[in-house]
């Protein structure tokens, strides 16, 4: 059997051709994988991690929606996207309700710069949340199909174990390839089902346990922007070289390097001066932005009760009176307390002038 017979066409698919839905696989609640083939028999050529833009004929007029490809180009006979309907979804909701085998739609691409083919490395760290797992699945499938032993730590965060998309398929891969290490964390377990994985929001401590050699890995991250921002802050605080960090938002995939948004994260600078006023004690101390509130208090002869000193126990929680701090904690403070103006002194660094109730 020749390669042309196996594939059906000697040419790759081009986006002036139709895509025909061949299969729909439910993954979890409001999540499904749609597999397409080219009616012409053309095969699909792309980089793992790229995306497609689809024309969706929703009531009221067609809309275009962009979806990361969840399949791998190592399996070129078809191409798949995995979609999750969010509150208010229009295009994705139409797909879940109406896109069936045999239906043809127009698609454009593939496109995008989020792929480990663009950043070769010996070791990779994939970090995702929710449907941000889709490009990681594409890259992991490619690594599996390559026939070489990968070195991938695959970190994924979900609300519940039952909402981890591709969980069974990934576990099948990992059962056969020890170089693929799966690290799942969930906000809460499913009722009446034992969960042996990590529990809670991804944190610095958790990341260090999941991938102790994270400093030596090329990092790829995908998920909601608040999640990716938290990951960036964790890595930066841990001393990671952010030149080896790459991200893709499933809400706004990037087509070219020129389109990539600048990551305007706030990072404390050791050469930038700051000032902390301890309002209850009447003490004001000059410091660097990289100094913690706890360290400056101790140097000023003040006592803030503390325990772990890395943002886990919550013992050093104090009220911020004014100003802004950069805080990267490990779960020792609630979102409600943060919204109420509280900080953890051990992992909060002043940005300019700050006053705390100490």
MILO-855422 format. One line per field, with one value per residue (C-alpha): residue in three letters; x negated, y negated, z. Coordinates in pm, 1 decimal, always signed. Layout:
// residues N
resn: [ALA:...]
c1: [X:...]
c2: [Y:...]
c3: [Z:...]
***
This chain:
// residues 358
resn: [UNK:UNK:UNK:UNK:UNK:UNK:UNK:UNK:UNK:UNK:UNK:UNK:UNK:UNK:UNK:UNK:UNK:UNK:UNK:UNK:UNK:UNK:UNK:UNK:UNK:UNK:UNK:UNK:UNK:UNK:UNK:UNK:UNK:UNK:UNK:UNK:UNK:UNK:UNK:UNK:UNK:UNK:UNK:UNK:UNK:UNK:UNK:UNK:UNK:UNK:UNK:UNK:UNK:UNK:UNK:UNK:UNK:UNK:UNK:UNK:UNK:UNK:UNK:UNK:UNK:UNK:UNK:UNK:UNK:UNK:UNK:UNK:UNK:UNK:UNK:UNK:UNK:UNK:UNK:UNK:UNK:UNK:UNK:UNK:UNK:UNK:UNK:UNK:UNK:UNK:UNK:UNK:UNK:UNK:UNK:UNK:UNK:UNK:UNK:UNK:UNK:UNK:UNK:UNK:UNK:UNK:UNK:UNK:UNK:UNK:UNK:UNK:UNK:UNK:UNK:UNK:UNK:UNK:UNK:UNK:UNK:UNK:UNK:UNK:UNK:UNK:UNK:UNK:UNK:UNK:UNK:UNK:UNK:UNK:UNK:UNK:UNK:UNK:UNK:UNK:UNK:UNK:UNK:UNK:UNK:UNK:UNK:UNK:UNK:UNK:UNK:UNK:UNK:UNK:UNK:UNK:UNK:UNK:UNK:UNK:UNK:UNK:UNK:UNK:UNK:UNK:UNK:UNK:UNK:UNK:UNK:UNK:UNK:UNK:UNK:UNK:UNK:UNK:UNK:UNK:UNK:UNK:UNK:UNK:UNK:UNK:UNK:UNK:UNK:UNK:UNK:UNK:UNK:UNK:UNK:UNK:UNK:UNK:UNK:UNK:UNK:UNK:UNK:UNK:UNK:UNK:UNK:UNK:UNK:UNK:UNK:UNK:UNK:UNK:UNK:UNK:UNK:UNK:UNK:UNK:UNK:UNK:UNK:UNK:UNK:UNK:UNK:UNK:UNK:UNK:UNK:UNK:UNK:UNK:UNK:UNK:UNK:UNK:UNK:UNK:UNK:UNK:UNK:UNK:UNK:UNK:UNK:UNK:UNK:UNK:UNK:UNK:UNK:UNK:UNK:UNK:UNK:UNK:UNK:UNK:UNK:UNK:UNK:UNK:UNK:UNK:UNK:UNK:UNK:UNK:UNK:UNK:UNK:UNK:UNK:UNK:UNK:UNK:UNK:UNK:UNK:UNK:UNK:UNK:UNK:UNK:UNK:UNK:UNK:UNK:UNK:UNK:UNK:UNK:UNK:UNK:UNK:UNK:UNK:UNK:UNK:UNK:UNK:UNK:UNK:UNK:UNK:UNK:UNK:UNK:UNK:UNK:UNK:UNK:UNK:UNK:UNK:UNK:UNK:UNK:UNK:UNK:UNK:UNK:UNK:UNK:UNK:UNK:UNK:UNK:UNK:UNK:UNK:UNK:UNK:UNK:UNK:UNK:UNK:UNK:UNK:UNK:UNK:UNK:UNK:UNK:UNK:UNK:UNK:UNK:UNK:UNK:UNK:UNK:UNK:UNK:UNK:UNK]
c1: [+0.0:-148.8:-157.0:+80.7:+331.8:+313.2:+361.8:+601.3:+435.5:+83.0:+159.9:+215.0:+546.6:+576.9:+824.6:+1006.1:+1145.5:+1432.9:+1399.8:+1646.8:+1732.9:+1651.9:+1694.3:+1814.9:+1686.3:+1833.2:+1552.0:+1738.0:+2023.7:+2037.9:+1710.6:+1674.5:+1409.7:+1501.3:+1296.7:+1289.9:+1171.7:+1125.6:+1388.2:+1110.8:+903.6:+635.2:+416.3:+346.5:+10.1:-45.6:-255.4:-127.6:+17.8:+152.0:+515.2:+796.5:+1049.5:+1397.3:+1693.6:+1998.1:+2346.6:+2522.6:+2873.4:+2853.4:+2541.3:+2216.1:+1947.1:+1580.3:+1432.7:+1077.3:+999.0:+672.3:+616.3:+620.3:+505.1:+147.2:+4.7:-157.9:+193.5:+262.8:+581.5:+800.9:+786.9:+966.6:+1062.6:+1193.9:+1433.4:+1587.9:+1901.7:+1866.9:+2150.9:+2285.4:+2110.4:+2260.7:+2035.9:+1934.1:+2293.0:+2400.5:+2132.2:+2239.0:+2603.9:+2581.7:+2247.2:+2292.8:+2108.6:+2159.9:+2198.3:+1949.8:+1807.2:+1530.2:+1208.1:+895.6:+540.1:+378.0:+191.0:+19.0:-323.6:-249.6:-434.7:-728.8:-857.9:-958.8:-1150.1:-1336.1:-1453.3:-1545.7:-1287.0:-943.2:-697.1:-337.5:-105.5:+262.2:+607.0:+951.5:+969.7:+619.1:+518.3:+588.8:+251.8:+72.6:+261.8:+153.7:-212.2:-203.0:-48.8:-323.0:-586.1:-419.7:-402.3:-763.8:-888.9:-1141.3:-1125.5:-989.4:-1073.3:-752.2:-599.6:-233.9:-65.3:+306.7:+556.0:+929.6:+1229.7:+1297.8:+1133.4:+1430.1:+1356.3:+998.1:+1027.0:+829.8:+750.3:+788.4:+594.9:+310.8:+298.4:+277.4:-19.7:-187.4:-134.3:-351.6:-602.8:-773.1:-911.3:-560.2:-474.7:-116.5:-46.4:+321.4:+462.8:+832.8:+1028.7:+1260.5:+1303.9:+1604.7:+1864.2:+1813.9:+1494.3:+1152.0:+898.1:+527.9:+386.7:+309.6:+584.6:+609.0:+501.2:+164.6:-105.3:-483.3:-518.3:-297.7:-488.8:-819.7:-689.5:-545.7:-859.0:-1162.6:-1384.7:-1156.3:-1456.1:-1589.8:-1264.5:-1107.2:-766.4:-446.2:-135.1:+225.8:+540.8:+738.9:+528.4:+558.0:+423.7:+136.6:+50.5:+32.1:-196.7:-422.5:-444.2:-527.5:-803.1:-951.7:-952.1:-1125.2:-1404.9:-1296.6:-1445.0:-1128.7:-1295.1:-1206.6:-838.6:-576.7:-202.4:+117.0:+458.3:+744.8:+948.6:+709.7:+457.0:+159.0:+96.9:-249.3:-537.7:-444.5:-93.5:-216.4:-110.1:-371.9:-363.1:-351.1:-382.2:-489.7:-820.2:-994.4:-1331.0:-1623.7:-1750.2:-1418.7:-1366.5:-1047.8:-920.9:-708.4:-524.4:-419.9:-121.0:-47.2:-411.3:-492.4:-796.3:-887.7:-1166.6:-1329.9:-1393.1:-1418.7:-1119.3:-1256.3:-1246.3:-946.2:-727.7:-823.3:-1198.0:-1171.1:-961.6:-1220.4:-1504.8:-1311.2:-1278.2:-909.8:-746.9:-499.1:-405.7:-515.1:-550.0:-644.7:-775.0:-669.2:-300.9:-146.1:-45.1:+111.9:-32.2:-178.4:+147.4:+166.9:+390.9:+255.4:+358.4:+238.8:+15.7:-46.3:-246.1:-353.2:-236.4:-298.5:-164.2:-109.3:+251.5:+211.9:+465.3:+814.8:+939.0:+1185.8:+904.2:+705.2:+1011.5:+1046.8:+695.7:+501.9:+157.8:-90.5:-394.0:-636.0:-570.7:-458.6:-703.4:-635.5:-583.9:-659.5:-516.5:-315.0:-154.6:-51.9:+135.3:-158.4]
c2: [+0.0:-333.7:-644.0:-814.0:-529.8:-542.2:-917.3:-949.2:-1251.7:-1363.2:-1718.5:-1865.0:-2026.9:-2396.6:-2633.8:-2693.7:-2339.3:-2223.5:-2039.5:-1756.4:-1646.9:-1276.1:-1207.5:-1373.3:-1240.5:-1375.7:-1436.8:-1576.4:-1815.8:-2077.9:-1948.7:-1753.5:-1663.6:-1720.0:-1531.2:-1652.7:-1503.1:-1665.8:-1549.6:-1559.8:-1309.5:-1569.7:-1520.5:-1771.4:-1937.7:-2162.6:-2202.6:-2048.8:-2332.0:-2541.4:-2646.5:-2655.6:-2931.9:-2802.4:-2966.6:-2867.7:-2928.0:-3032.7:-3185.3:-3552.5:-3522.9:-3329.6:-3389.8:-3298.0:-3121.9:-3006.6:-2668.9:-2499.3:-2170.7:-1879.9:-1613.6:-1563.3:-1606.2:-1266.4:-1135.5:-1330.3:-1164.7:-1384.8:-1692.1:-1745.7:-2031.2:-1997.5:-2268.5:-2370.2:-2583.3:-2873.8:-3083.6:-3287.3:-3079.8:-3124.4:-2947.2:-2664.8:-2615.1:-2584.7:-2322.8:-2113.6:-2128.4:-2108.9:-1990.1:-1622.5:-1375.1:-1469.6:-1844.0:-2056.9:-2388.4:-2622.8:-2647.4:-2861.5:-2786.2:-2608.4:-2898.0:-2999.4:-3007.0:-2802.5:-2478.0:-2295.9:-2245.2:-2611.4:-2568.0:-2235.3:-2117.0:-1799.0:-1853.7:-2011.6:-2129.6:-2163.4:-2363.5:-2402.4:-2459.8:-2373.8:-2349.5:-2495.3:-2129.0:-2099.2:-2217.4:-2011.9:-1704.3:-1772.9:-1809.2:-1506.6:-1289.8:-1397.8:-1305.6:-965.4:-898.4:-1004.0:-672.0:-846.3:-855.3:-1197.7:-1393.4:-1579.3:-1679.7:-1742.3:-1965.0:-2027.1:-2203.9:-2133.2:-2192.9:-1821.6:-1495.0:-1423.4:-1751.1:-1659.9:-1640.5:-1352.2:-1203.9:-838.8:-884.7:-1061.7:-791.0:-527.2:-712.9:-750.6:-382.7:-290.9:-577.6:-656.0:-978.6:-1127.9:-1228.1:-1337.6:-1580.2:-1671.7:-1906.4:-1971.5:-2221.4:-1954.5:-1576.3:-1417.5:-1295.8:-934.5:-898.2:-872.9:-1120.2:-1046.9:-1343.1:-1697.7:-1905.4:-2284.0:-2575.2:-2537.5:-2700.7:-2741.8:-2457.3:-2229.9:-2314.4:-2239.2:-1897.8:-1822.0:-1917.0:-1952.3:-2028.2:-2299.6:-2531.1:-2294.4:-2266.4:-2455.8:-2568.2:-2584.1:-2724.3:-2759.6:-2856.7:-3158.4:-3471.2:-3486.4:-3129.2:-3203.7:-3522.8:-3325.9:-3070.6:-3348.1:-3500.9:-3163.4:-3093.0:-3441.7:-3425.8:-3086.2:-3229.4:-3072.4:-3220.4:-3352.7:-3339.7:-2968.5:-3037.7:-3026.8:-3074.2:-3064.7:-3182.2:-2968.8:-3289.2:-3474.2:-3247.7:-3431.2:-3392.2:-3546.0:-3660.7:-4020.5:-3964.4:-3826.3:-4061.8:-4201.2:-4037.5:-4347.3:-4159.0:-4350.3:-4212.9:-4360.8:-4515.1:-4497.8:-4835.9:-5015.9:-5179.7:-5146.0:-5251.2:-5079.5:-5263.4:-5055.8:-5269.4:-5142.1:-5166.9:-5500.2:-5353.2:-5417.6:-5220.3:-5251.7:-4925.9:-4764.4:-4632.9:-4281.9:-4300.7:-4140.6:-4327.6:-4069.0:-4115.8:-4495.9:-4474.9:-4252.6:-4480.3:-4771.2:-4594.4:-4509.6:-4173.8:-4022.9:-3668.3:-3424.1:-3053.8:-2897.0:-3220.3:-3108.8:-3197.4:-2870.9:-2892.2:-3239.8:-3332.6:-3663.5:-3803.8:-4180.9:-4460.2:-4679.7:-5039.6:-5190.8:-5129.8:-4819.9:-4503.6:-4211.9:-3896.3:-3540.9:-3304.3:-2930.6:-2926.2:-3084.9:-3359.8:-3354.2:-3558.2:-3723.0:-3839.0:-3972.2:-4162.2:-4298.1:-4444.6:-4178.8:-4050.8:-3790.4:-3979.8:-3694.6:-3694.0:-4052.7:-4299.2:-4675.4:-4857.9:-5220.7:-5352.4:-5107.3:-5132.2:-4833.3:-4808.7:-4692.2]
c3: [+0.0:-102.5:+112.6:-132.6:-98.1:+279.6:+299.0:+4.5:-156.6:-234.9:-119.5:+226.4:+313.1:+230.1:+384.9:+56.7:+104.5:+323.5:+650.9:+704.1:+1056.6:+1084.7:+1456.4:+1775.9:+2109.0:+2435.8:+2685.0:+2987.0:+3061.7:+2785.0:+2637.3:+2313.1:+2057.5:+1692.9:+1434.9:+1074.4:+748.5:+408.3:+154.3:-108.7:+87.8:+159.2:+466.7:+742.9:+800.6:+1103.1:+1415.2:+1740.7:+1946.9:+1657.6:+1607.6:+1350.2:+1285.4:+1198.2:+1024.9:+1229.6:+1082.4:+1399.9:+1389.1:+1306.2:+1092.2:+1075.3:+1337.8:+1337.5:+1637.2:+1699.0:+1858.1:+1941.1:+1761.0:+2005.6:+1758.8:+1639.3:+1287.2:+1339.7:+1262.4:+940.6:+812.7:+1030.6:+1248.4:+1581.4:+1807.1:+2160.5:+2275.1:+2603.5:+2620.7:+2860.1:+2997.3:+2706.7:+2439.5:+2094.4:+1845.7:+2077.3:+2191.9:+1828.1:+1769.4:+2067.6:+1964.5:+1585.5:+1448.5:+1359.4:+1135.3:+771.5:+832.1:+637.7:+752.1:+644.0:+837.3:+811.7:+913.4:+1080.5:+1238.8:+1560.3:+1722.4:+2034.9:+1968.3:+2121.1:+1766.4:+1780.1:+2105.6:+2106.1:+2448.0:+2631.3:+2904.0:+2896.2:+3158.0:+3036.3:+3263.9:+3180.2:+3325.8:+3192.8:+2813.5:+2798.8:+2801.6:+2425.1:+2282.9:+2549.8:+2430.6:+2073.5:+2170.3:+2401.7:+2130.1:+1891.4:+2151.7:+2202.2:+1827.3:+1769.7:+1906.5:+2131.3:+2509.2:+2608.5:+2922.4:+2995.8:+3327.3:+3249.7:+3511.2:+3481.2:+3707.0:+3700.5:+3919.9:+3969.2:+3856.5:+3627.5:+3445.1:+3350.8:+2973.0:+2812.0:+3153.1:+3048.5:+2726.2:+2904.3:+3169.4:+2895.2:+2747.6:+3086.9:+3170.4:+2872.0:+2876.1:+3209.6:+3060.6:+3074.3:+3430.6:+3499.5:+3782.2:+3828.4:+4089.8:+4155.7:+4358.7:+4496.5:+4456.4:+4291.6:+4542.0:+4650.0:+4444.6:+4607.1:+4471.3:+4527.0:+4334.4:+4439.9:+4595.9:+4582.7:+4371.2:+4197.8:+4410.9:+4427.0:+4673.1:+4464.9:+4146.8:+4316.9:+4424.9:+4081.9:+3888.1:+4118.0:+3816.3:+3677.9:+3629.1:+3362.9:+3166.6:+2877.0:+3003.0:+2798.0:+2965.6:+2851.1:+3035.1:+3153.1:+3190.5:+3573.3:+3587.3:+3349.7:+3536.5:+3861.8:+3694.5:+3565.0:+3910.6:+4066.2:+3817.3:+3839.1:+4220.1:+4201.8:+3987.4:+3658.3:+3339.1:+3172.7:+2831.1:+2848.1:+2924.6:+2647.1:+2674.5:+2471.6:+2583.9:+2459.7:+2440.7:+2209.4:+2033.9:+1885.3:+1512.5:+1473.7:+1692.0:+1609.3:+1747.8:+2080.0:+2361.1:+2593.2:+2936.3:+3153.4:+3479.4:+3786.3:+3911.2:+4218.5:+4133.4:+4375.1:+4247.3:+4298.9:+4634.2:+4836.9:+5179.1:+5441.0:+5714.8:+6014.6:+6102.7:+6455.4:+6562.7:+6399.7:+6222.7:+5858.0:+5691.5:+5350.0:+5166.2:+4823.3:+4632.2:+4674.5:+5056.2:+5225.0:+5471.2:+5734.3:+5681.2:+5697.6:+6015.9:+6185.5:+6076.9:+6228.5:+6563.4:+6516.4:+6568.0:+6324.5:+6430.2:+6159.2:+6096.8:+5765.9:+5599.6:+5251.6:+5237.8:+5352.0:+5717.9:+5719.9:+6060.4:+5936.6:+5793.7:+5844.6:+5716.6:+5439.2:+5502.0:+5175.3:+4877.3:+4667.2:+4728.6:+4511.1:+4688.9:+4569.6:+4834.0:+4869.0:+4984.1:+5326.3:+5259.7:+5110.9:+4817.1:+5055.1:+5283.9:+4988.9:+4868.0:+5222.7:+5211.3:+5402.1:+5299.1:+5416.1:+5538.8:+5461.4:+5086.5:+5019.4:+4869.7:+4861.8:+4534.0:+4620.7:+4946.3:+5156.2:+5498.6:+5709.5:+6041.7:+6254.2]
***
